[in-house]
Amino acid sequence: MTIPFRVPVGGVDPPRPSKSPLALIGKTPIVEVAKLGAGRCRLFLKLESANPGGSIKDRPALTMIEAAEREGRLKPGGVIVEATAGNTGLGLALVSAAKGYRLILVIPDKMSREKILHLKAMGAEVILTRSDVGKGHPEYYQDKAERLAAATPGAIFINQFVNPANPLAHETGTAPEIFAQLDGRVDAIVCGVGSGGTLTGLSRFFAKRSPATEIVLADPAGSILKDVVENRPPGEAGSWLVEGIGEDFVPANADLSRVARAYTVSDAESFAAARELLKREGILVGSSTGTMLAAALKYAREQTTAKRVVVLSPDGGNKYLSKMFNDYWMEDQGFIERPATGDLRDLIGRRHDLGAAVTLAPDDRLQVAYARMKLHDVSQLPVLDGDRIVGLLDESDLLLGVIENPAHFDEPVSAAMSSSIETIAVDAPIAALRRLFDKDFVAVVVDGERFLGLITRIDLLNHLRRRKD
């Protein structure tokens, strides 16, 4: 049977097959977003998640490696070492796999689990280091990567923070694309600074081709770069949860001289902007995009004339599903607040009366219990008969139930659960939790006979930390 050829919608021919994913780097789309309340301005997102490695960092990864090859510093079968917040690592992993290089990455431990798993799946060797220390500390990720490269035979430290091929990738690639896609009519570009390559490359190009285009910096709260832009002595660097942008120093590749405006954006604002974009426009973006989008909205709402504003979107949101798109994580971090009750319900991580708790029924199979523990990443589950708790099943109970015979996964939960439980009234004082925790029990919170939820040690710690803030 012959399938008739159909002209694509709009009569546009689709791209021809590529012989390598490296040929697909760049030429990313721009989409206008119109539902976020930008005042007189029009907002355009440059979707760098369309690169084959999923982020804008594919661009400098390719140019930096090719520059090292041309200069003779990187030999066939050589080793590349880099300090990265994740996306540069993914770009380097993509290029290294295509070209046959060994890749070692030093990554701060605040990075999302998805990024780390992605890097390992691509064959990169990942070394986690502390994210709460600054430059000069032996565990600081850049210093650690430089020492590692010096100690590894045949290795080069790619060093995106000083490598001139980094901004060149954006001056010759990202910036001309934006200029062409908007027919040369770009009033402002909002981006952040990690290594500084993106902002510097964009700034250099638009200084030549469109000097009136304003460069706007989106800086996470805790970073010092806005202070530098505004010619103030940098305050003490803090910490932030947004990944990939913000610094406690000015990278050598960061030319901030043409930044017209700078905005400080909190983690809460960043995550809220990214979540709102997904809800209103259906576009799943990463945490740094949230920072840049929040800054762009601040900038746009200040304008008295209509402007075309481009927002860099460095990566997609699939790397952050366990973090900023996870309501439980957002609540634990204090970014989502539920109304205070003034009793122990304020401490429960996943409340049954809100429909958030994961539970079992006595006649559920142990296989169901195992699947729910795995899916929800929990080690114990309450067993309910209606709204009344009748038992608890934890990993030890489950293991004891099946270790002699795996066929017992088909047995009911009631055969393995612990029925010896202690409950605590919802109006009991927080101090009463210590008695249960000293017995190595979880706190089972009830209102009369009605089960409300469980309180673990980490739930109490989360509550105390929120009170500190």
C-alpha positions in Angstrom: 0.0 0.0 0.0 1.4 3.4 -1.0 0.9 6.2 1.5 0.1 9.5 -0.3 2.5 12.3 0.5 0.8 15.2 2.3 2.1 18.8 2.3 2.6 19.8 6.0 0.3 22.3 7.5 1.2 25.8 6.2 3.1 24.3 3.3 6.4 24.3 5.3 8.8 21.4 4.7 10.0 19.7 7.8 13.7 19.6 8.6 15.6 16.9 6.8 17.2 14.1 8.9 20.4 15.0 10.7 23.5 12.7 10.9 24.4 13.9 14.4 22.6 15.5 17.3 25.4 18.1 17.3 24.0 19.5 14.0 20.7 20.2 15.8 22.2 22.6 18.3 20.8 26.1 17.9 18.0 27.4 15.7 15.6 27.2 18.7 12.0 28.6 18.5 10.6 31.8 20.0 7.0 31.9 21.3 5.0 34.9 22.4 3.3 34.6 25.8 0.3 36.9 26.3 -1.6 35.7 29.4 0.7 36.9 32.2 -0.1 40.5 32.4 2.8 42.3 30.8 1.1 45.6 30.5 1.8 47.4 27.2 4.7 45.1 26.4 4.8 41.9 24.4 6.8 39.0 25.9 8.7 36.4 23.8 10.3 33.3 25.2 13.4 31.9 23.5 12.9 28.2 24.2 16.4 26.8 24.6 15.0 23.5 25.8 14.6 22.6 22.1 18.4 22.0 21.9 19.1 18.2 21.7 20.6 18.3 25.3 17.6 20.2 26.6 19.3 23.5 27.4 21.0 26.6 26.2 24.3 25.2 27.4 24.6 22.9 24.4 25.8 25.9 22.4 28.9 26.8 24.5 29.6 23.1 25.2 30.1 22.6 21.5 32.1 25.8 20.9 34.4 25.3 23.9 35.2 21.7 23.0 35.8 22.5 19.4 38.1 25.4 20.4 40.1 23.1 22.7 40.5 20.7 19.8 41.7 23.4 17.4 44.2 24.7 20.0 45.5 21.2 20.5 44.7 21.1 24.2 42.2 18.3 23.9 43.5 15.2 22.2 41.5 12.2 20.9 40.3 10.1 23.9 41.1 12.9 26.3 39.4 13.9 29.5 37.2 16.9 30.1 36.7 18.3 33.7 34.1 21.0 34.5 32.4 22.6 37.4 28.7 23.0 36.5 25.3 23.7 37.9 24.0 20.9 35.7 23.1 22.1 32.2 26.6 22.8 31.0 27.4 19.3 32.2 24.5 18.0 30.0 25.8 19.9 27.0 29.3 18.6 27.6 28.0 15.1 28.0 26.2 15.3 24.7 29.3 16.6 22.8 31.7 14.2 24.7 29.5 11.2 23.8 29.5 12.2 20.2 33.3 12.8 20.1 34.5 10.0 22.4 35.8 12.0 25.4 35.7 11.0 29.1 33.8 13.6 31.1 34.1 14.3 34.9 31.7 16.9 36.4 31.8 18.6 39.8 28.3 19.6 40.8 26.9 21.5 43.8 24.6 19.2 45.9 21.6 21.5 45.5 21.1 20.3 41.9 17.9 18.5 41.0 17.8 14.7 41.1 16.6 14.7 37.5 19.8 16.5 36.3 22.1 14.2 38.2 20.4 11.1 36.9 20.4 12.5 33.4 24.2 13.2 33.6 25.0 9.7 34.9 22.8 8.1 32.2 24.8 9.9 29.6 28.0 8.4 30.9 29.4 11.4 32.8 31.3 10.8 36.1 29.5 13.0 38.7 31.2 14.3 41.9 28.9 16.1 44.2 30.2 18.8 46.5 28.8 21.4 48.9 26.6 24.2 47.7 26.8 26.2 50.9 30.4 27.3 50.6 32.0 30.1 48.6 35.0 30.6 46.4 38.2 29.7 48.2 36.7 26.9 50.3 38.2 23.5 49.4 34.8 22.1 48.6 33.8 25.0 46.4 32.8 23.3 43.1 35.0 25.4 40.7 38.1 25.1 42.9 37.6 21.4 43.3 37.1 20.9 39.6 40.3 22.8 38.8 42.3 20.7 41.3 40.8 17.5 39.9 41.8 18.5 36.3 45.3 19.2 37.3 45.6 15.8 39.0 44.1 13.8 36.1 46.4 12.7 33.3 45.3 14.0 29.8 42.6 16.2 31.3 41.7 19.8 30.6 39.6 22.1 32.8 37.1 23.5 30.3 36.2 26.3 32.7 33.1 28.0 31.3 33.6 30.9 33.6 36.7 32.2 31.8 36.6 30.3 28.5 36.2 32.9 25.6 34.4 30.3 23.4 31.5 30.5 25.9 30.3 34.1 25.1 31.3 33.6 21.5 28.7 30.8 21.1 26.0 33.3 22.0 27.4 36.3 20.1 27.5 34.3 16.9 24.5 32.0 17.5 21.9 32.8 20.1 21.9 36.6 19.5 21.7 36.6 15.7 18.8 34.1 15.9 16.8 36.3 18.2 17.5 39.3 16.0 16.3 37.5 12.9 13.3 35.9 14.5 11.9 39.3 15.6 12.9 41.0 12.4 15.5 43.1 14.2 12.9 44.7 16.5 14.1 43.8 20.0 13.6 46.4 22.7 14.9 44.4 25.7 16.4 41.0 26.5 16.1 39.6 30.0 18.7 37.0 31.1 20.6 35.8 34.1 24.2 35.2 34.8 25.8 31.9 35.7 29.1 31.8 33.9 28.3 35.1 32.2 28.6 33.7 28.6 25.0 34.3 27.6 24.6 37.8 28.8 28.1 38.9 27.4 27.5 37.3 24.0 24.1 38.9 23.6 25.4 42.2 24.8 28.3 42.2 22.3 26.0 41.4 19.4 23.3 43.9 20.2 25.8 46.6 20.9 26.8 46.4 17.2 23.5 45.6 15.5 20.9 47.2 17.8 22.4 49.5 20.4 19.0 50.7 21.6 18.2 47.1 22.8 18.4 47.1 26.6 20.0 44.2 28.4 18.2 43.4 31.6 19.6 41.2 34.4 17.5 38.8 36.4 19.4 38.0 39.6 18.4 35.6 42.3 18.1 37.0 45.8 21.4 36.2 47.5 23.5 36.8 44.4 25.7 39.9 44.4 25.5 40.8 40.7 22.7 43.3 41.0 24.8 45.2 43.5 27.7 45.2 41.0 25.5 46.5 38.2 24.2 49.3 40.4 27.7 50.3 41.5 27.2 49.3 45.1 29.7 47.4 47.3 28.4 43.8 47.0 26.5 42.6 50.1 27.2 39.3 51.7 26.3 36.5 49.4 23.4 34.3 50.4 22.0 31.1 49.2 19.2 30.4 46.7 17.4 27.4 45.3 17.1 28.5 41.7 19.6 26.5 39.7 22.2 27.7 37.2 22.2 31.5 37.7 23.4 33.9 40.3 26.9 34.2 41.7 28.9 35.3 44.8 31.6 36.7 42.5 31.7 38.3 39.1 32.8 35.7 36.6 35.6 36.7 34.1 33.2 36.0 31.3 30.5 38.3 32.7 30.7 41.8 31.1 28.0 43.7 33.0 28.8 47.1 31.5 25.8 47.2 29.1 23.2 46.0 31.6 20.6 48.7 31.7 18.4 47.4 34.5 18.8 44.7 37.1 16.1 43.0 39.2 16.4 40.9 42.3 14.0 37.9 42.2 13.4 35.6 45.2 13.1 31.9 44.9 9.4 32.2 45.8 8.8 34.6 42.9 10.8 32.5 40.5 8.9 29.3 41.2 5.6 31.1 41.2 6.3 32.6 37.8 7.3 29.2 36.3 4.3 27.5 37.7 2.0 30.3 36.5 3.5 30.0 33.0 2.7 26.3 32.9 -0.8 26.9 34.2 -1.7 29.7 31.8 0.4 29.0 28.7 1.1 25.3 29.0 4.9 25.8 28.7 7.0 23.8 31.1 10.2 25.7 31.9 13.1 25.5 34.5 13.7 27.4 37.6 16.0 30.0 36.1 13.4 30.8 33.4 11.1 31.5 36.3 13.6 34.1 37.6 14.0 35.7 34.2 10.2 35.7 33.6 9.5 37.3 37.0 12.1 40.0 36.2 10.7 40.5 32.7 7.2 41.1 34.1 8.6 43.6 36.6 10.4 45.4 33.8 7.4 45.3 31.4 4.9 46.6 34.0 7.2 49.7 34.6 7.1 50.7 30.9 5.0 53.5 29.7 5.4 52.6 26.0 4.9 49.3 24.2 8.1 47.2 24.0 9.1 43.8 22.6 10.8 42.0 25.4 12.7 38.7 24.9 13.1 36.4 27.9 15.8 33.7 27.7 14.4 30.3 28.7 17.6 28.3 29.4 16.0 24.9 29.9 12.7 22.9 30.3 10.9 22.1 33.5 11.2 18.3 33.3 14.4 18.5 35.3 12.5 20.1 38.2 9.4 17.9 38.6 10.5 16.7 42.0 11.2 20.2 43.2 9.3 23.4 42.1 6.5 21.5 40.4 6.1 19.2 43.4 3.5 20.8 45.8 4.9 18.8 48.8 8.4 20.1 48.2 7.1 23.6 47.7 5.3 23.4 51.0 8.3 21.9 52.8 10.3 24.9 51.6 7.7 27.4 52.7 6.7 28.5 49.2 3.2 27.2 49.5 1.3 28.1 52.6 -1.8 26.5 53.9 -4.0 28.2 56.5 -2.7 27.7 60.0 -4.9 25.6 62.3 -2.9 26.2 65.5 -2.7 22.5 66.3 -0.8 19.5 65.1 -2.4 19.6 61.7 0.1 22.4 60.9 2.9 19.8 61.2 1.4 17.0 59.1 3.3 16.7 55.8 0.4 15.1 53.9 -2.9 15.4 55.6 -5.6 12.8 55.1 -8.4 15.4 55.5 -7.0 17.3 52.5 -6.9 14.1 50.4 -3.1 14.2 50.2 -2.1 11.3 52.4 -1.3 8.0 50.8 -3.1 5.2 52.6 -3.9 1.5 52.4 -7.0 -0.6 53.2 -6.7 -3.8 55.3 -7.7 -6.0 52.3 -5.3 -4.3 49.8 -2.5 -6.7 48.6 1.0 -6.3 49.8 1.9 -5.8 46.1 -0.2 -2.6 46.2 1.6 -1.5 49.4 5.0 -2.0 47.7 3.9 -0.1 44.6 2.6 2.9 46.6 5.7 3.1 48.7 7.8 3.1 45.5 5.6 5.6 43.7 5.3 8.1 46.5 8.9 7.6 47.9 7.6 6.8 51.4 8.7 4.1 53.8 5.5 3.6 55.8 1.8 3.8 55.1 -1.3 4.1 57.4 -3.9 1.4 57.1 -7.4 2.7 57.3 -10.9 1.2 57.8 -13.0 4.1 56.6 -11.5 7.2 58.5 -10.2 5.1 61.4 -6.6 4.0 61.5 -6.2 0.2 62.2 -2.5 -0.3 61.6 0.7 0.9 60.1 2.8 -0.9 57.4 6.4 0.0 57.0 9.2 -1.4 54.9 10.3 -3.8 57.7 6.8 -5.1 58.0 6.5 -5.6 54.3 9.9 -7.3 54.1 9.1 -9.7 57.0 5.8 -10.5 55.2 7.4 -11.6 51.9 11.0 -12.6 52.7 10.2 -16.3 53.2 8.0 -16.5 50.1 7.7 -13.8 47.5 4.2 -15.2 46.7 3.1 -13.5 49.9 3.0 -10.2 47.9 -0.5 -11.4 47.1 -1.4 -11.6 50.8 -3.6 -8.8 52.4 -2.0 -5.9 54.1 -3.7 -6.9 57.4 -1.5 -10.0 57.5 1.7 -8.0 57.8 0.7 -4.6 59.3 1.5 -3.6 62.8 -1.7 -3.1 64.8 0.1 -1.8 67.9 0.0 1.9 67.3 -0.1 5.0 69.6 -2.2 7.9 68.5 -1.9 11.5 69.6 -4.8 14.0 69.8 -4.7 16.8 67.3 -4.9 19.4 70.1 -1.9 17.9 72.0 1.2 20.2 72.4 4.1 19.9 70.1 6.3 18.9 73.0 4.2 15.7 73.3 5.7 14.5 70.0 9.0 13.9 71.7 7.6 11.0 73.8 6.6 9.2 70.6 9.9 10.0 68.8 11.9 8.7 71.8 10.2 5.4 71.3 11.1 5.5 67.6 7.4 5.8 66.8 5.8 7.9 64.1 3.1 10.3 65.5 -0.4 9.2 64.4 -2.6 12.3 64.7 -6.3 11.7 65.3 -9.4 13.8 65.9 -11.4 11.5 68.1 -11.3 8.3 66.1 -10.8 10.1 62.7 -7.3 9.8 61.3 -5.7 13.1 60.1 -2.2 12.1 59.2 1.3 11.2 60.3 4.1 13.4 61.7 7.7 12.2 61.3 10.8 13.8 62.7 11.5 15.5 59.3 7.9 17.0 59.4 8.7 18.5 62.8 12.1 19.8 61.6 10.4 21.4 58.5 7.9 23.0 60.8 10.6 24.4 63.2 12.6 25.7 60.2 9.5 27.5 58.8 9.0 29.2 62.2 12.6 30.3 62.2 12.0 32.1 58.8 
